[in-house]
């Protein structure tokens, strides 16, 4: 269990670092300050290159302070009030505007027809003012593939509410709630638990 947790933690920590590094792009900052449309394709090409290199991002999007998508590899450009349609995203967006790097819980995205989670990082100008937000949806199947590559044969990943979000059996995500199980309760308290000779933690 510890090996599975470490694998997922490392993957998500790397994505946490990615989104912060990407948000420092001078091209993105220049675009948000000048609104020069000549930068749009350059940013999109940059994003597509990052997606190809890392293989971990379903999409990357630049969102202005009003919540409007201005450049994206996966979302509709200039879709207004995008974040107000989802309370969780709206809350994350506001926190990012306040200067925090944030991420969501695991959820199903109808737009991408797959499970994902979102990372957001503030985009700052040279005066350290937040002028936009960089949003990225994580490619969740990559997480599962990393577990399989690591030769972890038996695993069950649960979200904070006890719903199974991944398993070695490849069962449908968010359909099995295991919050009543002792091992989940122990793990919520930060303790490991052994079930049928296998550590769960």
Backbone bond lengths (Angstrom), bond angles and torsions (degrees), N, CA, C in turn:
res aa  C-N    CA-C-N  psi(-1)  N-CA   C-N-CA  omega(-1)  CA-C   N-CA-C  phi
1 X - - - 1.457 - - 1.521 112.05 -
2 X 1.337 115.46 -41.03 1.467 119.14 -179.38 1.525 111.00 -61.71
3 X 1.336 116.34 -35.99 1.460 120.37 179.57 1.526 111.24 -65.81
4 X 1.338 115.94 -40.95 1.467 120.00 178.87 1.524 110.86 -65.49
5 X 1.326 116.17 -44.83 1.464 120.67 179.91 1.521 110.45 -61.97
6 X 1.344 116.19 -43.64 1.463 120.12 -179.96 1.516 111.19 -61.92
7 X 1.340 116.90 -40.39 1.459 121.10 -179.75 1.523 111.34 -61.79
8 X 1.331 116.76 -45.39 1.467 121.00 -179.93 1.525 110.20 -69.23
9 X 1.333 117.37 -42.27 1.465 121.01 179.66 1.516 111.63 -59.02
10 X 1.328 116.06 -43.92 1.462 120.23 -179.85 1.519 110.75 -63.91
11 X 1.326 115.82 -43.99 1.467 119.97 179.54 1.530 110.85 -59.45
12 X 1.334 117.19 -48.24 1.463 120.69 -177.36 1.531 111.41 -69.80
13 X 1.320 117.11 -35.02 1.465 120.20 176.80 1.529 110.59 -63.64
14 X 1.322 116.14 -39.52 1.462 120.20 177.88 1.521 111.09 -64.52
15 X 1.341 116.72 -39.76 1.465 119.77 178.62 1.532 110.47 -67.67
16 X 1.324 116.25 -35.54 1.472 121.80 176.47 1.528 109.47 -60.34
17 X 1.323 115.82 -39.89 1.461 119.70 177.28 1.516 112.18 -72.59
18 X 1.338 116.50 -39.01 1.471 120.86 178.58 1.515 111.73 -54.84
19 X 1.332 115.57 -52.51 1.463 120.03 -171.80 1.526 111.07 -63.35
20 X 1.329 116.68 -32.95 1.465 120.21 176.64 1.528 110.68 -70.48
21 X 1.325 115.99 -43.37 1.466 119.66 -179.92 1.526 111.10 -64.66
22 X 1.328 116.63 -43.89 1.470 120.49 -179.07 1.536 111.02 -62.24
23 X 1.341 116.23 -34.79 1.476 120.11 -175.57 1.529 112.13 -68.77
24 X 1.313 117.06 -11.73 1.469 120.90 -178.82 1.528 112.43 -92.29
25 X 1.325 116.12 6.83 1.461 120.33 -179.61 1.530 110.91 -58.85
26 X 1.321 116.43 126.07 1.469 120.93 179.74 1.529 111.11 -63.79
27 X 1.323 116.15 -32.00 1.466 120.41 179.50 1.519 110.65 -65.00
28 X 1.329 116.95 -43.26 1.466 121.08 178.74 1.526 110.39 -65.02
29 X 1.310 115.93 -45.44 1.471 120.31 -179.21 1.529 110.42 -61.44
30 X 1.319 116.45 -44.83 1.476 121.21 179.94 1.527 110.35 -62.32
31 X 1.323 115.62 -41.09 1.466 119.54 -179.26 1.536 111.33 -63.30
32 X 1.317 117.06 -46.83 1.466 120.18 -178.80 1.526 112.07 -64.52
33 X 1.315 116.84 -28.54 1.469 119.97 -179.39 1.515 112.61 -84.20
34 X 1.328 117.75 -33.30 1.468 120.51 -175.17 1.526 113.61 -104.09
35 X 1.363 116.93 -19.99 1.470 122.29 -175.38 1.525 111.86 59.84
36 X 1.314 116.03 24.39 1.466 121.65 179.74 1.523 108.64 -74.31
37 X 1.332 116.67 113.19 1.468 120.28 -174.93 1.524 112.43 -67.30
38 X 1.336 117.26 -14.46 1.463 119.52 178.00 1.529 111.23 -63.77
39 X 1.327 116.59 -22.00 1.462 120.61 -179.09 1.528 112.17 -80.74
40 X 1.325 117.50 -19.67 1.468 120.24 -172.87 1.524 112.93 -58.38
41 X 1.315 116.80 -50.15 1.458 119.45 -178.26 1.520 111.23 -67.20
42 X 1.325 116.74 -34.10 1.457 120.06 178.12 1.523 110.47 -63.45
43 X 1.335 116.24 -41.34 1.463 120.12 178.98 1.514 110.75 -66.84
44 X 1.333 116.36 -43.40 1.458 119.98 179.88 1.527 110.70 -62.33
45 X 1.317 117.03 -41.46 1.459 120.79 177.35 1.528 110.73 -63.20
46 X 1.327 114.82 -39.21 1.463 120.51 178.06 1.527 110.21 -62.41
47 X 1.319 116.43 -45.61 1.466 121.52 179.27 1.526 111.38 -62.42
48 X 1.330 116.08 -45.75 1.463 119.63 -178.89 1.525 110.94 -63.24
49 X 1.327 116.55 -34.21 1.455 120.47 175.96 1.519 111.20 -65.80
50 X 1.331 116.64 -42.32 1.464 121.12 178.75 1.524 110.85 -65.09
51 X 1.335 116.41 -40.27 1.456 120.09 178.48 1.529 110.58 -62.69
52 X 1.327 116.00 -39.40 1.457 120.56 -179.39 1.525 111.20 -69.11
53 X 1.325 116.38 -41.22 1.468 121.24 -177.79 1.522 111.48 -69.56
54 X 1.329 116.42 -47.70 1.464 120.73 -173.86 1.533 112.25 -85.88
55 X 1.324 117.06 -33.55 1.457 120.71 -179.83 1.509 114.55 66.33
56 X 1.318 117.40 12.93 1.464 121.37 -172.48 1.523 113.88 -111.38
57 X 1.337 116.28 -5.50 1.469 119.48 -173.61 1.524 110.93 -115.02
58 X 1.331 115.44 125.33 1.457 121.22 175.60 1.518 110.20 -71.76
59 X 1.329 115.67 -38.85 1.457 120.16 174.60 1.518 109.17 -159.87
60 X 1.333 115.52 160.85 1.468 123.34 174.19 1.525 106.77 -132.44
61 X 1.339 116.06 136.00 1.463 120.38 -175.74 1.522 111.34 -139.82
62 X 1.322 115.40 141.90 1.469 121.86 170.84 1.521 107.35 -98.28
63 X 1.323 116.92 128.16 1.461 122.65 -179.35 1.518 108.10 -121.58
64 X 1.336 117.27 130.73 1.464 118.69 179.59 1.523 110.04 -79.05
65 X 1.311 117.05 176.98 1.465 121.09 -172.81 1.525 113.11 -66.89
66 X 1.327 117.31 -15.25 1.462 120.42 178.16 1.531 112.05 -86.90
67 X 1.342 117.08 -6.85 1.458 120.90 -178.81 1.514 113.22 94.25
68 X 1.321 117.04 12.84 1.462 121.64 -178.59 1.522 110.41 -94.01
69 X 1.327 116.90 129.96 1.462 121.22 175.91 1.526 108.54 -72.38
70 X 1.329 117.31 123.52 1.463 120.22 -178.03 1.520 112.58 -109.96
71 X 1.332 117.31 -27.34 1.465 121.85 173.63 1.517 107.23 -145.35
72 X 1.336 117.41 135.24 1.453 119.75 -178.74 1.521 111.29 -159.10
73 X 1.326 115.71 152.22 1.459 120.30 173.50 1.519 111.77 -97.35
74 X 1.347 117.00 -8.83 1.458 118.40 -176.33 1.512 116.15 -140.44
75 X 1.335 117.87 -16.92 1.460 121.50 -179.46 1.517 110.44 -104.96
76 X 1.318 116.27 158.27 1.458 121.23 -179.61 1.516 110.43 -68.89
77 X 1.309 116.28 124.51 1.460 121.37 178.92 1.527 110.62 -63.85
78 X 1.318 114.58 138.52 1.464 123.44 176.15 1.525 112.59 62.74
79 X 1.316 117.54 27.51 1.462 119.69 173.95 1.519 107.64 -76.47
80 X 1.304 117.65 115.31 1.461 121.01 -174.94 1.518 111.31 -79.13
81 X 1.328 114.72 153.77 1.469 122.39 177.70 1.522 112.63 53.57
82 X 1.325 116.01 32.03 1.464 120.44 -178.88 1.515 111.75 -56.37
83 X 1.320 116.86 -47.56 1.458 120.48 -172.78 1.518 113.03 -78.53
84 X 1.314 117.96 -23.15 1.462 120.33 -179.21 1.525 111.86 -70.99
85 X 1.343 116.69 -12.86 1.461 120.05 179.62 1.517 112.47 -78.47
86 X 1.322 116.66 -13.08 1.455 121.24 -177.70 1.517 108.36 -135.58
87 X 1.330 117.39 116.49 1.456 120.87 -175.20 1.519 112.16 -61.48
88 X 1.343 116.61 -37.90 1.458 119.97 179.64 1.512 110.86 -64.10
89 X 1.338 116.65 -46.90 1.454 120.46 179.11 1.525 111.24 -64.80
90 X 1.313 116.14 -37.76 1.459 120.19 179.38 1.524 110.48 -62.77
91 X 1.328 116.25 -42.15 1.459 121.22 179.17 1.528 110.80 -65.31
92 X 1.325 116.41 -43.97 1.463 120.57 178.81 1.527 110.76 -63.26
93 X 1.322 115.75 -42.85 1.463 120.81 -179.94 1.523 110.77 -60.53
94 X 1.326 116.74 -43.99 1.462 120.47 -179.63 1.528 111.14 -63.89
95 X 1.329 115.93 -41.41 1.462 119.34 178.51 1.519 110.96 -64.14
96 X 1.331 116.28 -37.12 1.456 119.53 178.49 1.529 110.86 -68.63
97 X 1.339 116.51 -38.09 1.466 119.64 174.87 1.522 111.25 -62.03
98 X 1.340 115.30 -28.43 1.466 120.50 177.94 1.525 112.34 -80.32
99 X 1.334 115.74 0.22 1.460 119.91 174.14 1.510 116.45 104.50
100 X 1.336 118.13 10.24 1.454 120.47 -176.66 1.537 111.40 -104.28
101 X 1.321 115.49 148.73 1.460 121.40 171.02 1.525 106.15 -91.51
102 X 1.325 117.16 123.66 1.468 120.79 -171.01 1.527 111.04 -132.66
103 X 1.333 114.81 165.64 1.462 120.25 177.84 1.514 109.40 -150.15
104 X 1.318 116.32 156.97 1.457 122.56 -176.84 1.518 111.10 -96.26
105 X 1.330 115.31 175.53 1.452 121.34 168.03 1.533 107.43 -80.19
106 X 1.299 116.73 171.21 1.463 124.80 177.36 1.529 109.78 -68.11
107 X 1.335 118.64 134.84 1.458 121.24 179.07 1.525 110.58 -153.91
108 X 1.330 115.27 164.90 1.458 120.30 177.08 1.525 109.58 -90.39
109 X 1.326 116.70 131.07 1.458 122.00 178.47 1.520 109.47 -107.45
110 X 1.332 116.33 114.22 1.453 120.20 176.42 1.515 111.66 -65.03
111 X 1.316 116.44 -30.05 1.461 120.31 -179.10 1.531 111.29 -64.98
112 X 1.341 115.67 -40.09 1.463 119.81 -178.75 1.524 112.24 -99.36
113 X 1.337 115.67 -4.32 1.462 120.95 179.24 1.526 111.40 55.23
114 X 1.328 115.19 41.59 1.461 120.32 -179.16 1.529 108.77 -163.98
115 X 1.334 114.84 170.43 1.460 120.56 176.78 1.529 109.44 -85.36
116 X 1.311 115.23 149.40 1.456 119.74 -175.49 1.521 109.45 -161.51
117 X 1.307 116.54 178.62 1.465 123.16 165.07 1.519 106.70 -145.67
118 X 1.316 116.25 159.72 1.457 121.83 -171.70 1.529 111.00 -113.03
119 X 1.324 115.35 138.29 1.464 122.27 170.19 1.525 107.72 -114.62
120 X 1.322 116.88 142.08 1.462 121.41 175.60 1.525 109.73 -135.03
121 X 1.326 115.48 139.80 1.463 121.25 178.20 1.522 109.59 -134.98
122 X 1.332 117.28 139.71 1.466 119.28 177.12 1.518 111.28 -67.23
123 X 1.324 115.74 145.54 1.461 122.22 173.35 1.527 106.56 -105.65
124 X 1.313 116.67 123.50 1.467 121.00 -174.80 1.523 111.34 -114.99
125 X 1.334 115.28 148.38 1.459 119.78 174.26 1.531 109.92 -88.84
126 X 1.316 116.47 -174.71 1.465 120.48 -177.26 1.518 112.96 -65.21
127 X 1.333 116.35 -18.88 1.468 120.81 178.07 1.525 111.76 -92.17
128 X 1.318 116.28 7.81 1.473 123.84 179.40 1.523 113.11 70.17
129 X 1.322 116.80 18.20 1.460 120.83 176.04 1.531 109.35 -86.35
130 X 1.335 116.22 140.76 1.455 120.51 178.00 1.526 108.75 -78.04
131 X 1.337 116.42 120.40 1.470 120.57 -176.46 1.536 111.60 -115.85
132 X 1.315 116.21 2.30 1.460 120.40 178.70 1.515 110.40 174.36
133 X 1.319 115.44 -175.23 1.466 121.67 -179.19 1.521 108.80 -135.77
134 X 1.319 115.69 137.40 1.453 120.59 172.62 1.522 108.04 -100.02
135 X 1.320 116.12 125.90 1.465 121.78 -178.46 1.524 109.74 -116.85
136 X 1.321 115.98 139.57 1.455 120.57 176.01 1.510 111.27 -137.85
137 X 1.339 116.61 134.17 1.459 121.77 173.37 1.524 108.34 -96.23
138 X 1.320 116.36 126.69 1.463 121.23 -178.72 1.525 110.55 -77.68
139 X 1.302 115.40 139.36 1.458 122.95 176.84 1.531 107.67 -79.32
140 X 1.336 117.10 93.91 1.462 121.25 -173.13 1.529 114.20 -60.96
141 X 1.340 120.83 -38.55 1.470 119.52 177.98 1.526 113.58 -55.03
142 X 1.346 116.86 -25.95 1.463 119.79 177.77 1.529 110.40 -65.73
143 X 1.345 116.71 -35.40 1.462 120.98 177.70 1.522 109.70 -61.53
144 X 1.325 116.11 -47.03 1.455 121.32 -179.38 1.525 110.57 -63.11
145 X 1.322 116.30 -41.97 1.456 120.45 -179.56 1.532 110.78 -64.08
146 X 1.337 116.62 -37.46 1.468 119.86 177.24 1.521 111.15 -61.33
147 X 1.333 116.51 -38.44 1.457 120.06 178.24 1.528 110.60 -65.48
148 X 1.317 115.90 -40.58 1.463 119.11 -179.36 1.531 111.30 -69.18
149 X 1.328 116.20 -39.88 1.465 120.66 178.35 1.530 110.25 -62.79
150 X 1.338 115.58 -33.32 1.470 120.88 -179.67 1.525 111.42 -75.41
151 X 1.337 116.65 0.32 1.469 122.70 178.52 1.529 112.28 62.28
152 X 1.330 115.61 33.94 1.460 120.41 173.88 1.523 106.49 -86.25
153 X 1.315 116.54 107.26 1.453 121.05 -169.20 1.524 114.09 -83.02
154 X 1.313 117.52 -28.83 1.463 119.86 -175.01 1.514 109.57 -133.06
155 X 1.335 117.62 109.92 1.458 120.16 -179.08 1.520 110.58 -150.35
156 X 1.313 114.75 152.25 1.459 123.19 173.47 1.524 106.44 -138.50
157 X 1.325 117.33 117.94 1.449 121.37 176.70 1.524 109.34 -101.34
158 X 1.332 115.91 129.66 1.457 120.81 -178.90 1.519 109.57 -119.32
159 X 1.343 115.81 148.50 1.454 118.23 173.67 1.528 109.47 -84.26
160 X 1.316 116.73 -177.67 1.466 119.84 -174.08 1.520 113.12 -65.55
161 X 1.338 117.30 -17.81 1.463 120.89 179.08 1.528 112.45 -95.49
162 X 1.317 116.61 2.38 1.454 120.48 177.23 1.514 115.30 91.40
163 X 1.326 117.52 4.33 1.459 119.51 178.42 1.532 109.69 -81.84
164 X 1.322 115.09 136.74 1.459 120.53 178.99 1.524 109.31 -72.54
165 X 1.331 116.26 125.88 1.460 120.03 -179.44 1.526 112.12 -111.19
166 X 1.318 116.68 -10.91 1.463 120.91 175.22 1.519 108.46 -166.23
167 X 1.330 115.14 150.16 1.463 119.44 178.57 1.518 109.54 -156.32
168 X 1.315 115.18 161.22 1.462 120.25 178.47 1.527 110.85 -63.81
169 X 1.337 116.10 -28.79 1.461 120.37 179.39 1.522 112.96 -79.22
170 X 1.339 115.73 -4.42 1.464 121.35 179.85 1.525 112.05 59.53
171 X 1.337 116.28 40.16 1.461 120.51 178.70 1.527 109.47 -73.18
172 X 1.316 115.87 157.18 1.463 121.03 -179.63 1.522 110.46 -59.08
173 X 1.324 116.59 133.18 1.459 121.81 -177.85 1.522 111.77 -72.30
174 X 1.319 115.61 150.47 1.466 124.94 174.44 1.530 113.88 63.18
175 X 1.333 116.89 19.02 1.463 119.59 178.41 1.526 112.49 -108.07
176 X 1.328 116.94 -15.33 1.459 120.55 -177.74 1.534 109.33 -119.19
177 X 1.312 115.68 116.45 1.463 120.58 178.71 1.526 109.14 -99.63
178 X 1.317 115.05 120.33 1.462 121.41 -176.40 1.521 111.82 -114.17
179 X 1.338 116.22 22.64 1.461 119.74 -176.26 1.523 113.72 -66.71
180 X 1.340 117.05 -18.76 1.459 119.65 179.40 1.530 112.33 -85.16
181 X 1.329 116.38 -10.53 1.462 120.10 -179.06 1.530 110.89 -72.18
182 X 1.329 114.94 144.56 1.459 119.84 -177.62 1.522 111.67 -60.81
183 X 1.354 116.60 -40.07 1.464 118.22 -176.69 1.520 112.32 -64.13
184 X 1.358 116.79 -32.12 1.457 118.90 177.51 1.522 110.55 -68.39
185 X 1.336 115.95 -43.89 1.463 120.65 179.71 1.521 111.09 -62.15
186 X 1.341 116.42 -40.15 1.463 120.21 178.61 1.533 110.40 -65.30
187 X 1.335 115.39 -44.03 1.463 119.49 -179.53 1.524 111.52 -63.70
188 X 1.340 116.84 -37.43 1.471 120.72 178.55 1.520 111.22 -61.23
189 X 1.342 115.33 -27.47 1.457 120.57 178.72 1.531 111.94 -89.84
190 X 1.330 115.01 3.97 1.455 119.05 178.01 1.511 114.35 83.93
191 X 1.337 116.07 16.00 1.462 119.83 -177.63 1.526 110.66 -111.56
192 X 1.325 116.27 146.68 1.465 121.69 174.94 1.517 108.94 -82.85
193 X 1.330 114.27 157.83 1.461 119.68 -178.62 1.519 108.26 -144.52
194 X 1.331 116.69 141.67 1.455 120.29 -179.46 1.515 110.72 -106.23
195 X 1.341 115.39 126.90 1.453 122.38 -178.88 1.517 109.13 -125.03
196 X 1.337 115.79 117.29 1.463 120.62 179.97 1.513 111.82 52.80
197 X 1.315 114.51 39.93 1.448 119.62 174.54 1.510 114.71 82.67
198 X 1.353 116.67 5.55 1.462 119.94 -178.36 1.520 109.08 -119.31
199 X 1.319 115.18 131.46 1.454 118.46 -178.80 1.504 112.01 -73.34
200 X 1.310 115.71 137.08 1.465 121.05 175.83 1.500 107.11 -127.09
201 X 1.331 116.87 128.38 1.442 117.97 -178.31 1.503 112.02 -160.96
